[in-house]
Amino acid sequence: MSETAIKSLTAAETRVILAEVLRRALWDILEEQAAPLRPTNAEIETRIQELESEIKALRRNARRNDAF
């Protein structure tokens, strides 16, 4: 907003604008709190290693079962 536009706002208009800004800020906070926690890179890497180990074990077991 330009300085002229700001000076021409009434007290009621200023309250409405501030209320909307506050409402949006509170909404953002609530959304952030409600969002599932995002895993860290270290947690993701650990999970990838776990899955890779599981895949190796499954392949190994599949080969053993094929041999019989």
C-alpha positions as CSV (number, residue, x, y, z in Angstrom):
1,M,0.0,0.0,0.0
2,S,1.1,3.5,-0.7
3,E,1.6,6.0,2.1
4,T,-1.4,8.0,0.9
5,A,-3.6,4.9,0.9
6,I,-2.5,4.0,4.5
7,K,-3.2,7.5,5.7
8,S,-6.7,7.4,4.2
9,L,-7.7,4.2,6.1
10,T,-10.3,4.6,8.8
11,A,-9.9,3.0,12.2
12,A,-12.5,0.4,11.3
13,E,-10.8,-0.5,8.0
14,T,-7.5,-0.8,9.9
15,R,-9.1,-3.2,12.4
16,V,-10.5,-5.3,9.5
17,I,-7.2,-5.5,7.8
18,L,-5.4,-6.4,11.0
19,A,-8.0,-9.0,11.9
20,E,-7.6,-10.6,8.5
21,V,-3.8,-10.6,8.9
22,L,-4.1,-12.2,12.3
23,R,-6.6,-14.7,11.1
24,R,-4.3,-15.8,8.3
25,A,-1.3,-16.0,10.7
26,L,-3.3,-18.1,13.2
27,W,-4.5,-20.4,10.3
28,D,-0.9,-21.0,9.2
29,I,0.1,-21.9,12.8
30,L,-2.8,-24.3,13.1
31,E,-2.0,-25.9,9.8
32,E,1.6,-26.4,10.8
33,Q,0.6,-27.9,14.1
34,A,-1.9,-30.3,12.4
35,A,0.6,-31.4,9.7
36,P,2.3,-34.7,10.3
37,L,5.8,-34.5,11.4
38,R,8.2,-34.6,8.6
39,P,11.1,-37.0,8.9
40,T,14.6,-35.6,9.0
41,N,17.1,-36.5,6.3
42,A,18.9,-38.9,8.8
43,E,15.6,-40.7,9.5
44,I,15.0,-41.0,5.8
45,E,18.5,-42.4,5.2
46,T,18.0,-44.9,8.0
47,R,14.7,-46.1,6.6
48,I,16.3,-46.5,3.1
49,Q,19.0,-48.6,4.6
50,E,16.5,-50.7,6.5
51,L,14.5,-51.3,3.3
52,E,17.6,-52.1,1.3
53,S,18.6,-54.7,3.9
54,E,15.1,-56.2,3.8
55,I,15.2,-56.4,0.0
56,K,18.5,-58.2,0.2
57,A,17.1,-60.7,2.7
58,L,14.0,-61.3,0.7
59,R,16.1,-61.9,-2.5
60,R,18.4,-64.3,-0.6
61,N,15.4,-66.2,0.8
62,A,13.8,-66.4,-2.6
63,R,17.0,-67.8,-4.1
64,R,17.2,-70.4,-1.3
65,N,13.6,-71.4,-1.9
66,D,14.2,-71.7,-5.6
67,A,17.2,-74.0,-5.0
68,F,15.1,-76.7,-3.2
